[in-house]
Amino acid sequence: MKEFNKLGLYHRIARKKPYLTERQRINRFKFATNCEDFGFDKWSRILFSDEMGIQTGSNDRKVWV
């Protein structure tokens, strides 16, 4: 650990990811219901360019990065 510190690398507690807002939940539900009948051909032509991990529940454990 000391060698990492000499290089300016330190460990920190990871920032908690935000919960979904009510508006985001509604929009995601609308998207899912509109797309539930899509076949493989249609899904293969869709590109998702904005990916983000989210936290949907409570997690009290500290995550170190």
PDB file of N, CA, C, O and CB in Angstrom:
ATOM      1  N   MET A   1       0.819  -1.186   0.000  1.00  0.00           N
ATOM      2  CA  MET A   1       0.000   0.000   0.000  1.00  0.00           C
ATOM      3  C   MET A   1       0.870   1.260   0.000  1.00  0.00           C
ATOM      4  O   MET A   1       0.527   2.255  -0.638  1.00  0.00           O
ATOM      5  CB  MET A   1      -0.936  -0.008   1.203  1.00  0.00           C
ATOM      6  N   LYS A   2       1.976   1.214   0.704  1.00  0.00           N
ATOM      7  CA  LYS A   2       2.834   2.393   0.763  1.00  0.00           C
ATOM      8  C   LYS A   2       3.412   2.747  -0.598  1.00  0.00           C
ATOM      9  O   LYS A   2       3.592   3.921  -0.922  1.00  0.00           O
ATOM     10  CB  LYS A   2       3.955   2.171   1.752  1.00  0.00           C
ATOM     11  N   GLU A   3       3.705   1.714  -1.396  1.00  0.00           N
ATOM     12  CA  GLU A   3       4.238   1.964  -2.733  1.00  0.00           C
ATOM     13  C   GLU A   3       3.203   2.669  -3.603  1.00  0.00           C
ATOM     14  O   GLU A   3       3.552   3.548  -4.390  1.00  0.00           O
ATOM     15  CB  GLU A   3       4.679   0.648  -3.391  1.00  0.00           C
ATOM     16  N   PHE A   4       1.930   2.290  -3.467  1.00  0.00           N
ATOM     17  CA  PHE A   4       0.870   2.973  -4.208  1.00  0.00           C
ATOM     18  C   PHE A   4       0.757   4.424  -3.774  1.00  0.00           C
ATOM     19  O   PHE A   4       0.585   5.319  -4.602  1.00  0.00           O
ATOM     20  CB  PHE A   4      -0.469   2.260  -4.013  1.00  0.00           C
ATOM     21  N   ASN A   5       0.854   4.650  -2.465  1.00  0.00           N
ATOM     22  CA  ASN A   5       0.766   6.020  -1.948  1.00  0.00           C
ATOM     23  C   ASN A   5       1.905   6.887  -2.479  1.00  0.00           C
ATOM     24  O   ASN A   5       1.704   8.067  -2.765  1.00  0.00           O
ATOM     25  CB  ASN A   5       0.785   6.014  -0.414  1.00  0.00           C
ATOM     26  N   LYS A   6       3.084   6.317  -2.610  1.00  0.00           N
ATOM     27  CA  LYS A   6       4.215   7.063  -3.163  1.00  0.00           C
ATOM     28  C   LYS A   6       3.945   7.500  -4.601  1.00  0.00           C
ATOM     29  O   LYS A   6       4.440   8.534  -5.050  1.00  0.00           O
ATOM     30  CB  LYS A   6       5.489   6.216  -3.104  1.00  0.00           C
ATOM     31  N   LEU A   7       3.157   6.702  -5.315  1.00  0.00           N
ATOM     32  CA  LEU A   7       2.808   7.025  -6.696  1.00  0.00           C
ATOM     33  C   LEU A   7       1.596   7.953  -6.796  1.00  0.00           C
ATOM     34  O   LEU A   7       1.166   8.317  -7.891  1.00  0.00           O
ATOM     35  CB  LEU A   7       2.536   5.752  -7.467  1.00  0.00           C
ATOM     36  N   GLY A   8       1.056   8.327  -5.639  1.00  0.00           N
ATOM     37  CA  GLY A   8      -0.112   9.207  -5.639  1.00  0.00           C
ATOM     38  C   GLY A   8      -1.427   8.472  -5.780  1.00  0.00           C
ATOM     39  O   GLY A   8      -2.448   9.080  -6.103  1.00  0.00           O
ATOM     40  N   LEU A   9      -1.414   7.156  -5.540  1.00  0.00           N
ATOM     41  CA  LEU A   9      -2.631   6.358  -5.645  1.00  0.00           C
ATOM     42  C   LEU A   9      -3.140   6.025  -4.245  1.00  0.00           C
ATOM     43  O   LEU A   9      -2.404   5.457  -3.438  1.00  0.00           O
ATOM     44  CB  LEU A   9      -2.375   5.060  -6.461  1.00  0.00           C
ATOM     45  N   TYR A  10      -4.368   6.369  -3.955  1.00  0.00           N
ATOM     46  CA  TYR A  10      -4.955   6.151  -2.640  1.00  0.00           C
ATOM     47  C   TYR A  10      -6.301   5.471  -2.791  1.00  0.00           C
ATOM     48  O   TYR A  10      -6.916   5.538  -3.855  1.00  0.00           O
ATOM     49  CB  TYR A  10      -5.101   7.477  -1.873  1.00  0.00           C
ATOM     50  N   HIS A  11      -6.765   4.814  -1.733  1.00  0.00           N
ATOM     51  CA  HIS A  11      -8.084   4.195  -1.776  1.00  0.00           C
ATOM     52  C   HIS A  11      -9.098   5.121  -1.105  1.00  0.00           C
ATOM     53  O   HIS A  11      -8.779   5.834  -0.154  1.00  0.00           O
ATOM     54  CB  HIS A  11      -8.067   2.800  -1.085  1.00  0.00           C
ATOM     55  N   ARG A  12     -10.294   5.093  -1.613  1.00  0.00           N
ATOM     56  CA  ARG A  12     -11.377   5.937  -1.112  1.00  0.00           C
ATOM     57  C   ARG A  12     -12.666   5.127  -1.071  1.00  0.00           C
ATOM     58  O   ARG A  12     -12.772   4.084  -1.716  1.00  0.00           O
ATOM     59  CB  ARG A  12     -11.553   7.205  -1.996  1.00  0.00           C
ATOM     60  N   ILE A  13     -13.635   5.606  -0.319  1.00  0.00           N
ATOM     61  CA  ILE A  13     -14.961   4.997  -0.309  1.00  0.00           C
ATOM     62  C   ILE A  13     -15.678   5.457  -1.571  1.00  0.00           C
ATOM     63  O   ILE A  13     -15.711   6.650  -1.875  1.00  0.00           O
ATOM     64  CB  ILE A  13     -15.772   5.382   0.989  1.00  0.00           C
ATOM     65  N   ALA A  14     -16.252   4.507  -2.304  1.00  0.00           N
ATOM     66  CA  ALA A  14     -16.941   4.820  -3.559  1.00  0.00           C
ATOM     67  C   ALA A  14     -18.181   5.666  -3.284  1.00  0.00           C
ATOM     68  O   ALA A  14     -18.858   5.485  -2.271  1.00  0.00           O
ATOM     69  CB  ALA A  14     -17.330   3.524  -4.308  1.00  0.00           C
ATOM     70  N   ARG A  15     -18.468   6.587  -4.196  1.00  0.00           N
ATOM     71  CA  ARG A  15     -19.652   7.423  -4.090  1.00  0.00           C
ATOM     72  C   ARG A  15     -20.880   6.578  -4.365  1.00  0.00           C
ATOM     73  O   ARG A  15     -20.861   5.732  -5.260  1.00  0.00           O
ATOM     74  CB  ARG A  15     -19.578   8.620  -5.062  1.00  0.00           C
ATOM     75  N   LYS A  16     -21.958   6.796  -3.604  1.00  0.00           N
ATOM     76  CA  LYS A  16     -23.189   6.045  -3.830  1.00  0.00           C
ATOM     77  C   LYS A  16     -23.836   6.510  -5.118  1.00  0.00           C
ATOM     78  O   LYS A  16     -23.841   7.702  -5.427  1.00  0.00           O
ATOM     79  CB  LYS A  16     -24.163   6.206  -2.645  1.00  0.00           C
ATOM     80  N   LYS A  17     -24.378   5.568  -5.865  1.00  0.00           N
ATOM     81  CA  LYS A  17     -25.037   5.881  -7.120  1.00  0.00           C
ATOM     82  C   LYS A  17     -26.459   6.354  -6.832  1.00  0.00           C
ATOM     83  O   LYS A  17     -27.091   5.874  -5.891  1.00  0.00           O
ATOM     84  CB  LYS A  17     -25.041   4.654  -8.066  1.00  0.00           C
ATOM     85  N   PRO A  18     -26.959   7.273  -7.620  1.00  0.00           N
ATOM     86  CA  PRO A  18     -28.284   7.833  -7.341  1.00  0.00           C
ATOM     87  C   PRO A  18     -29.409   6.842  -7.634  1.00  0.00           C
ATOM     88  O   PRO A  18     -29.299   5.978  -8.504  1.00  0.00           O
ATOM     89  CB  PRO A  18     -28.494   9.096  -8.155  1.00  0.00           C
ATOM     90  N   TYR A  19     -30.490   7.001  -6.878  1.00  0.00           N
ATOM     91  CA  TYR A  19     -31.694   6.223  -7.140  1.00  0.00           C
ATOM     92  C   TYR A  19     -32.400   6.791  -8.356  1.00  0.00           C
ATOM     93  O   TYR A  19     -32.156   7.934  -8.740  1.00  0.00           O
ATOM     94  CB  TYR A  19     -32.634   6.220  -5.912  1.00  0.00           C
ATOM     95  N   LEU A  20     -33.275   6.000  -8.964  1.00  0.00           N
ATOM     96  CA  LEU A  20     -34.074   6.492 -10.075  1.00  0.00           C
ATOM     97  C   LEU A  20     -35.158   7.420  -9.541  1.00  0.00           C
ATOM     98  O   LEU A  20     -35.754   7.159  -8.496  1.00  0.00           O
ATOM     99  CB  LEU A  20     -34.696   5.318 -10.874  1.00  0.00           C
ATOM    100  N   THR A  21     -35.405   8.494 -10.260  1.00  0.00           N
ATOM    101  CA  THR A  21     -36.506   9.381  -9.892  1.00  0.00           C
ATOM    102  C   THR A  21     -37.808   8.757 -10.386  1.00  0.00           C
ATOM    103  O   THR A  21     -37.789   7.833 -11.198  1.00  0.00           O
ATOM    104  CB  THR A  21     -36.306  10.817 -10.490  1.00  0.00           C
ATOM    105  N   GLU A  22     -38.934   9.262  -9.895  1.00  0.00           N
ATOM    106  CA  GLU A  22     -40.234   8.749 -10.326  1.00  0.00           C
ATOM    107  C   GLU A  22     -40.424   8.928 -11.832  1.00  0.00           C
ATOM    108  O   GLU A  22     -40.973   8.058 -12.506  1.00  0.00           O
ATOM    109  CB  GLU A  22     -41.363   9.453  -9.565  1.00  0.00           C
ATOM    110  N   ARG A  23     -39.966  10.060 -12.344  1.00  0.00           N
ATOM    111  CA  ARG A  23     -40.073  10.332 -13.786  1.00  0.00           C
ATOM    112  C   ARG A  23     -39.265   9.316 -14.594  1.00  0.00           C
ATOM    113  O   ARG A  23     -39.730   8.830 -15.625  1.00  0.00           O
ATOM    114  CB  ARG A  23     -39.588  11.764 -14.103  1.00  0.00           C
ATOM    115  N   GLN A  24     -38.052   8.996 -14.124  1.00  0.00           N
ATOM    116  CA  GLN A  24     -37.222   8.016 -14.824  1.00  0.00           C
ATOM    117  C   GLN A  24     -37.876   6.633 -14.796  1.00  0.00           C
ATOM    118  O   GLN A  24     -37.826   5.903 -15.786  1.00  0.00           O
ATOM    119  CB  GLN A  24     -35.818   7.954 -14.194  1.00  0.00           C
ATOM    120  N   ARG A  25     -38.484   6.274 -13.672  1.00  0.00           N
ATOM    121  CA  ARG A  25     -39.165   4.978 -13.573  1.00  0.00           C
ATOM    122  C   ARG A  25     -40.319   4.898 -14.566  1.00  0.00           C
ATOM    123  O   ARG A  25     -40.498   3.887 -15.245  1.00  0.00           O
ATOM    124  CB  ARG A  25     -39.684   4.746 -12.140  1.00  0.00           C
ATOM    125  N   ILE A  26     -41.102   5.979 -14.644  1.00  0.00           N
ATOM    126  CA  ILE A  26     -42.239   6.004 -15.565  1.00  0.00           C
ATOM    127  C   ILE A  26     -41.758   5.897 -17.006  1.00  0.00           C
ATOM    128  O   ILE A  26     -42.319   5.136 -17.794  1.00  0.00           O
ATOM    129  CB  ILE A  26     -43.067   7.288 -15.371  1.00  0.00           C
ATOM    130  N   ASN A  27     -40.719   6.660 -17.355  1.00  0.00           N
ATOM    131  CA  ASN A  27     -40.187   6.618 -18.727  1.00  0.00           C
ATOM    132  C   ASN A  27     -39.644   5.241 -19.076  1.00  0.00           C
ATOM    133  O   ASN A  27     -39.851   4.763 -20.191  1.00  0.00           O
ATOM    134  CB  ASN A  27     -39.086   7.666 -18.904  1.00  0.00           C
ATOM    135  N   ARG A  28     -38.963   4.602 -18.154  1.00  0.00           N
ATOM    136  CA  ARG A  28     -38.428   3.261 -18.417  1.00  0.00           C
ATOM    137  C   ARG A  28     -39.546   2.245 -18.583  1.00  0.00           C
ATOM    138  O   ARG A  28     -39.459   1.352 -19.426  1.00  0.00           O
ATOM    139  CB  ARG A  28     -37.494   2.826 -17.287  1.00  0.00           C
ATOM    140  N   PHE A  29     -40.601   2.382 -17.775  1.00  0.00           N
ATOM    141  CA  PHE A  29     -41.739   1.472 -17.892  1.00  0.00           C
ATOM    142  C   PHE A  29     -42.436   1.653 -19.230  1.00  0.00           C
ATOM    143  O   PHE A  29     -42.801   0.672 -19.877  1.00  0.00           O
ATOM    144  CB  PHE A  29     -42.732   1.696 -16.744  1.00  0.00           C
ATOM    145  N   LYS A  30     -42.625   2.910 -19.656  1.00  0.00           N
ATOM    146  CA  LYS A  30     -43.233   3.180 -20.958  1.00  0.00           C
ATOM    147  C   LYS A  30     -42.392   2.576 -22.080  1.00  0.00           C
ATOM    148  O   LYS A  30     -42.933   1.960 -22.998  1.00  0.00           O
ATOM    149  CB  LYS A  30     -43.398   4.696 -21.173  1.00  0.00           C
ATOM    150  N   PHE A  31     -41.086   2.748 -22.011  1.00  0.00           N
ATOM    151  CA  PHE A  31     -40.190   2.194 -23.024  1.00  0.00           C
ATOM    152  C   PHE A  31     -40.321   0.671 -23.069  1.00  0.00           C
ATOM    153  O   PHE A  31     -40.416   0.081 -24.145  1.00  0.00           O
ATOM    154  CB  PHE A  31     -38.725   2.602 -22.737  1.00  0.00           C
ATOM    155  N   ALA A  32     -40.325   0.045 -21.901  1.00  0.00           N
ATOM    156  CA  ALA A  32     -40.392  -1.416 -21.841  1.00  0.00           C
ATOM    157  C   ALA A  32     -41.713  -1.928 -22.406  1.00  0.00           C
ATOM    158  O   ALA A  32     -41.730  -2.913 -23.143  1.00  0.00           O
ATOM    159  CB  ALA A  32     -40.217  -1.901 -20.397  1.00  0.00           C
ATOM    160  N   THR A  33     -42.817  -1.266 -22.065  1.00  0.00           N
ATOM    161  CA  THR A  33     -44.114  -1.737 -22.572  1.00  0.00           C
ATOM    162  C   THR A  33     -44.248  -1.490 -24.071  1.00  0.00           C
ATOM    163  O   THR A  33     -44.896  -2.274 -24.765  1.00  0.00           O
ATOM    164  CB  THR A  33     -45.261  -1.045 -21.827  1.00  0.00           C
ATOM    165  N   ASN A  34     -43.656  -0.429 -24.578  1.00  0.00           N
ATOM    166  CA  ASN A  34     -43.697  -0.170 -26.018  1.00  0.00           C
ATOM    167  C   ASN A  34     -42.849  -1.164 -26.802  1.00  0.00           C
ATOM    168  O   ASN A  34     -43.129  -1.427 -27.972  1.00  0.00           O
ATOM    169  CB  ASN A  34     -43.225   1.245 -26.308  1.00  0.00           C
ATOM    170  N   CYS A  35     -41.830  -1.712 -26.180  1.00  0.00           N
ATOM    171  CA  CYS A  35     -40.880  -2.571 -26.885  1.00  0.00           C
ATOM    172  C   CYS A  35     -41.048  -4.060 -26.594  1.00  0.00           C
ATOM    173  O   CYS A  35     -40.266  -4.871 -27.090  1.00  0.00           O
ATOM    174  CB  CYS A  35     -39.493  -2.162 -26.535  1.00  0.00           C
ATOM    175  N   GLU A  36     -42.050  -4.433 -25.802  1.00  0.00           N
ATOM    176  CA  GLU A  36     -42.140  -5.832 -25.390  1.00  0.00           C
ATOM    177  C   GLU A  36     -42.417  -6.795 -26.541  1.00  0.00           C
ATOM    178  O   GLU A  36     -42.139  -7.988 -26.420  1.00  0.00           O
ATOM    179  CB  GLU A  36     -43.211  -5.980 -24.358  1.00  0.00           C
ATOM    180  N   ASP A  37     -42.957  -6.305 -27.650  1.00  0.00           N
ATOM    181  CA  ASP A  37     -43.250  -7.183 -28.784  1.00  0.00           C
ATOM    182  C   ASP A  37     -42.185  -7.142 -29.874  1.00  0.00           C
ATOM    183  O   ASP A  37     -42.366  -7.731 -30.940  1.00  0.00           O
ATOM    184  CB  ASP A  37     -44.577  -6.813 -29.377  1.00  0.00           C
ATOM    185  N   PHE A  38     -41.073  -6.448 -29.615  1.00  0.00           N
ATOM    186  CA  PHE A  38     -40.000  -6.376 -30.608  1.00  0.00           C
ATOM    187  C   PHE A  38     -39.404  -7.770 -30.802  1.00  0.00           C
ATOM    188  O   PHE A  38     -39.229  -8.521 -29.842  1.00  0.00           O
ATOM    189  CB  PHE A  38     -38.899  -5.358 -30.171  1.00  0.00           C
ATOM    190  N   GLY A  39     -39.103  -8.096 -32.024  1.00  0.00           N
ATOM    191  CA  GLY A  39     -38.428  -9.348 -32.322  1.00  0.00           C
ATOM    192  C   GLY A  39     -36.920  -9.138 -32.371  1.00  0.00           C
ATOM    193  O   GLY A  39     -36.422  -8.031 -32.172  1.00  0.00           O
ATOM    194  N   PHE A  40     -36.215 -10.216 -32.639  1.00  0.00           N
ATOM    195  CA  PHE A  40     -34.752 -10.144 -32.697  1.00  0.00           C
ATOM    196  C   PHE A  40     -34.282  -9.156 -33.760  1.00  0.00           C
ATOM    197  O   PHE A  40     -33.342  -8.395 -33.535  1.00  0.00           O
ATOM    198  CB  PHE A  40     -34.164 -11.527 -32.976  1.00  0.00           C
ATOM    199  N   ASP A  41     -34.946  -9.172 -34.929  1.00  0.00           N
ATOM    200  CA  ASP A  41     -34.527  -8.288 -36.024  1.00  0.00           C
ATOM    201  C   ASP A  41     -34.582  -6.819 -35.623  1.00  0.00           C
ATOM    202  O   ASP A  41     -33.679  -6.048 -35.947  1.00  0.00           O
ATOM    203  CB  ASP A  41     -35.403  -8.517 -37.250  1.00  0.00           C
ATOM    204  N   LYS A  42     -35.631  -6.438 -34.926  1.00  0.00           N
ATOM    205  CA  LYS A  42     -35.753  -5.033 -34.524  1.00  0.00           C
ATOM    206  C   LYS A  42     -34.728  -4.676 -33.444  1.00  0.00           C
ATOM    207  O   LYS A  42     -34.105  -3.617 -33.507  1.00  0.00           O
ATOM    208  CB  LYS A  42     -37.178  -4.744 -34.016  1.00  0.00           C
ATOM    209  N   TRP A  43     -34.550  -5.568 -32.440  1.00  0.00           N
ATOM    210  CA  TRP A  43     -33.582  -5.287 -31.377  1.00  0.00           C
ATOM    211  C   TRP A  43     -32.153  -5.230 -31.913  1.00  0.00           C
ATOM    212  O   TRP A  43     -31.320  -4.500 -31.377  1.00  0.00           O
ATOM    213  CB  TRP A  43     -33.682  -6.347 -30.282  1.00  0.00           C
ATOM    214  N   SER A  44     -31.868  -5.990 -32.961  1.00  0.00           N
ATOM    215  CA  SER A  44     -30.503  -5.996 -33.495  1.00  0.00           C
ATOM    216  C   SER A  44     -30.162  -4.689 -34.213  1.00  0.00           C
ATOM    217  O   SER A  44     -28.989  -4.426 -34.480  1.00  0.00           O
ATOM    218  CB  SER A  44     -30.322  -7.171 -34.452  1.00  0.00           C
ATOM    219  N   ARG A  45     -31.160  -3.869 -34.530  1.00  0.00           N
ATOM    220  CA  ARG A  45     -30.909  -2.579 -35.179  1.00  0.00           C
ATOM    221  C   ARG A  45     -30.916  -1.405 -34.200  1.00  0.00           C
ATOM    222  O   ARG A  45     -30.762  -0.256 -34.614  1.00  0.00           O
ATOM    223  CB  ARG A  45     -31.944  -2.341 -36.254  1.00  0.00           C
ATOM    224  N   ILE A  46     -31.092  -1.682 -32.904  1.00  0.00           N
ATOM    225  CA  ILE A  46     -31.154  -0.619 -31.890  1.00  0.00           C
ATOM    226  C   ILE A  46     -29.793  -0.497 -31.218  1.00  0.00           C
ATOM    227  O   ILE A  46     -29.179  -1.496 -30.842  1.00  0.00           O
ATOM    228  CB  ILE A  46     -32.269  -0.909 -30.831  1.00  0.00           C
ATOM    229  N   LEU A  47     -29.338   0.725 -31.073  1.00  0.00           N
ATOM    230  CA  LEU A  47     -28.053   0.993 -30.435  1.00  0.00           C
ATOM    231  C   LEU A  47     -28.288   1.818 -29.180  1.00  0.00           C
ATOM    232  O   LEU A  47     -28.881   2.895 -29.240  1.00  0.00           O
ATOM    233  CB  LEU A  47     -27.086   1.728 -31.406  1.00  0.00           C
ATOM    234  N   PHE A  48     -27.823   1.314 -28.045  1.00  0.00           N
ATOM    235  CA  PHE A  48     -27.890   2.055 -26.788  1.00  0.00           C
ATOM    236  C   PHE A  48     -26.529   2.693 -26.565  1.00  0.00           C
ATOM    237  O   PHE A  48     -25.520   1.995 -26.472  1.00  0.00           O
ATOM    238  CB  PHE A  48     -28.292   1.124 -25.582  1.00  0.00           C
ATOM    239  N   SER A  49     -26.497   4.012 -26.479  1.00  0.00           N
ATOM    240  CA  SER A  49     -25.205   4.687 -26.376  1.00  0.00           C
ATOM    241  C   SER A  49     -24.952   5.309 -25.010  1.00  0.00           C
ATOM    242  O   SER A  49     -23.844   5.784 -24.757  1.00  0.00           O
ATOM    243  CB  SER A  49     -25.108   5.748 -27.424  1.00  0.00           C
ATOM    244  N   ASP A  50     -25.931   5.322 -24.131  1.00  0.00           N
ATOM    245  CA  ASP A  50     -25.756   5.948 -22.824  1.00  0.00           C
ATOM    246  C   ASP A  50     -25.985   4.889 -21.762  1.00  0.00           C
ATOM    247  O   ASP A  50     -27.121   4.621 -21.371  1.00  0.00           O
ATOM    248  CB  ASP A  50     -26.728   7.159 -22.630  1.00  0.00           C
ATOM    249  N   GLU A  51     -24.900   4.291 -21.300  1.00  0.00           N
ATOM    250  CA  GLU A  51     -25.004   3.253 -20.299  1.00  0.00           C
ATOM    251  C   GLU A  51     -24.512   3.774 -18.967  1.00  0.00           C
ATOM    252  O   GLU A  51     -23.531   4.514 -18.898  1.00  0.00           O
ATOM    253  CB  GLU A  51     -24.220   2.015 -20.716  1.00  0.00           C
ATOM    254  N   MET A  52     -25.206   3.379 -17.901  1.00  0.00           N
ATOM    255  CA  MET A  52     -24.843   3.836 -16.568  1.00  0.00           C
ATOM    256  C   MET A  52     -25.314   2.797 -15.563  1.00  0.00           C
ATOM    257  O   MET A  52     -26.440   2.307 -15.649  1.00  0.00           O
ATOM    258  CB  MET A  52     -25.456   5.236 -16.259  1.00  0.00           C
ATOM    259  N   GLY A  53     -24.459   2.468 -14.620  1.00  0.00           N
ATOM    260  CA  GLY A  53     -24.902   1.597 -13.544  1.00  0.00           C
ATOM    261  C   GLY A  53     -25.735   2.387 -12.551  1.00  0.00           C
ATOM    262  O   GLY A  53     -25.503   3.577 -12.343  1.00  0.00           O
ATOM    263  N   ILE A  54     -26.705   1.721 -11.940  1.00  0.00           N
ATOM    264  CA  ILE A  54     -27.549   2.392 -10.967  1.00  0.00           C
ATOM    265  C   ILE A  54     -27.698   1.532  -9.731  1.00  0.00           C
ATOM    266  O   ILE A  54     -27.508   0.317  -9.782  1.00  0.00           O
ATOM    267  CB  ILE A  54     -28.919   2.716 -11.563  1.00  0.00           C
ATOM    268  N   GLN A  55     -28.035   2.157  -8.635  1.00  0.00           N
ATOM    269  CA  GLN A  55     -28.304   1.444  -7.403  1.00  0.00           C
ATOM    270  C   GLN A  55     -29.803   1.504  -7.168  1.00  0.00           C
ATOM    271  O   GLN A  55     -30.364   2.594  -7.053  1.00  0.00           O
ATOM    272  CB  GLN A  55     -27.505   2.045  -6.198  1.00  0.00           C
ATOM    273  N   THR A  56     -30.464   0.347  -7.094  1.00  0.00           N
ATOM    274  CA  THR A  56     -31.918   0.319  -6.937  1.00  0.00           C
ATOM    275  C   THR A  56     -32.347   0.004  -5.518  1.00  0.00           C
ATOM    276  O   THR A  56     -33.536   0.092  -5.208  1.00  0.00           O
ATOM    277  CB  THR A  56     -32.517  -0.690  -7.875  1.00  0.00           C
ATOM    278  N   GLY A  57     -31.438  -0.354  -4.662  1.00  0.00           N
ATOM    279  CA  GLY A  57     -31.791  -0.682  -3.294  1.00  0.00           C
ATOM    280  C   GLY A  57     -30.793  -0.064  -2.323  1.00  0.00           C
ATOM    281  O   GLY A  57     -29.864   0.634  -2.729  1.00  0.00           O
ATOM    282  N   SER A  58     -30.993  -0.323  -1.070  1.00  0.00           N
ATOM    283  CA  SER A  58     -30.112   0.227  -0.049  1.00  0.00           C
ATOM    284  C   SER A  58     -28.945  -0.728   0.193  1.00  0.00           C
ATOM    285  O   SER A  58     -29.136  -1.937   0.316  1.00  0.00           O
ATOM    286  CB  SER A  58     -30.889   0.486   1.264  1.00  0.00           C
ATOM    287  N   ASN A  59     -27.765  -0.185   0.258  1.00  0.00           N
ATOM    288  CA  ASN A  59     -26.582  -0.981   0.520  1.00  0.00           C
ATOM    289  C   ASN A  59     -25.718  -0.181   1.497  1.00  0.00           C
ATOM    290  O   ASN A  59     -25.102   0.816   1.119  1.00  0.00           O
ATOM    291  CB  ASN A  59     -25.801  -1.325  -0.812  1.00  0.00           C
ATOM    292  N   ASP A  60     -25.678  -0.628   2.758  1.00  0.00           N
ATOM    293  CA  ASP A  60     -24.947   0.098   3.788  1.00  0.00           C
ATOM    294  C   ASP A  60     -23.464  -0.271   3.850  1.00  0.00           C
ATOM    295  O   ASP A  60     -22.690   0.362   4.567  1.00  0.00           O
ATOM    296  CB  ASP A  60     -25.582  -0.154   5.125  1.00  0.00           C
ATOM    297  N   ARG A  61     -23.073  -1.308   3.088  1.00  0.00           N
ATOM    298  CA  ARG A  61     -21.663  -1.701   3.118  1.00  0.00           C
ATOM    299  C   ARG A  61     -20.824  -0.678   2.376  1.00  0.00           C
ATOM    300  O   ARG A  61     -21.236  -0.152   1.343  1.00  0.00           O
ATOM    301  CB  ARG A  61     -21.467  -3.103   2.504  1.00  0.00           C
ATOM    302  N   LYS A  62     -19.662  -0.405   2.905  1.00  0.00           N
ATOM    303  CA  LYS A  62     -18.754   0.536   2.245  1.00  0.00           C
ATOM    304  C   LYS A  62     -18.034  -0.173   1.119  1.00  0.00           C
ATOM    305  O   LYS A  62     -17.542  -1.290   1.283  1.00  0.00           O
ATOM    306  CB  LYS A  62     -17.739   1.136   3.248  1.00  0.00           C
ATOM    307  N   VAL A  63     -17.976   0.478  -0.009  1.00  0.00           N
ATOM    308  CA  VAL A  63     -17.272  -0.058  -1.173  1.00  0.00           C
ATOM    309  C   VAL A  63     -16.048   0.810  -1.389  1.00  0.00           C
ATOM    310  O   VAL A  63     -16.158   2.027  -1.536  1.00  0.00           O
ATOM    311  CB  VAL A  63     -18.190  -0.090  -2.457  1.00  0.00           C
ATOM    312  N   TRP A  64     -14.889   0.187  -1.409  1.00  0.00           N
ATOM    313  CA  TRP A  64     -13.641   0.917  -1.577  1.00  0.00           C
ATOM    314  C   TRP A  64     -13.186   0.851  -3.016  1.00  0.00           C
ATOM    315  O   TRP A  64     -13.276  -0.198  -3.654  1.00  0.00           O
ATOM    316  CB  TRP A  64     -12.559   0.365  -0.653  1.00  0.00           C
ATOM    317  N   VAL A  65     -12.702   1.953  -3.526  1.00  0.00           N
ATOM    318  CA  VAL A  65     -12.141   1.999  -4.875  1.00  0.00           C
ATOM    319  C   VAL A  65     -10.746   2.549  -4.831  1.00  0.00           C
ATOM    320  O   VAL A  65     -10.096   2.669  -5.870  1.00  0.00           O
ATOM    321  CB  VAL A  65     -13.011   2.838  -5.808  1.00  0.00           C
TER     322      VAL A  65
END
